[in-house]
Amino acid sequence: MKFFWNYLAVVNVVGFVLYGYDKFLAKAHQRRIPERILLLAAAAGGSPGCWLAMVLFRHKTRKPKFKFGVPAILLLQLALAGAYWYYFVR
């Protein structure tokens, strides 16, 4: 179980940093991180960190695939975690 929590911590930090770095690259007119990588970071379990970065850095908040996609991924992951807890832990 410790591995799971460490994994979530790392993937959320990585997602947060990726979104922040992509915002930096956007402002510097540099080559950007592909959108599929940013969405993959959220889908891999980093959706809370990715969503927090979107809000704090005001990055990717106008694009529908991010504006609705990242919160949808987060809600799905929370629902799966809740179902797991309900059926296997309690």
Secondary structure as GFF3:
##gff-version 3
##sequence-region A 1 90
A	DSSP	alpha_helix	2	27	.	.	.	ID=ss1
A	DSSP	alpha_helix	35	41	.	.	.	ID=ss2
A	DSSP	pi_helix	42	46	.	.	.	ID=ss3
A	DSSP	alpha_helix	47	57	.	.	.	ID=ss4
A	DSSP	alpha_helix	64	67	.	.	.	ID=ss5
A	DSSP	alpha_helix	69	84	.	.	.	ID=ss6
A	DSSP	pi_helix	85	89	.	.	.	ID=ss7
###
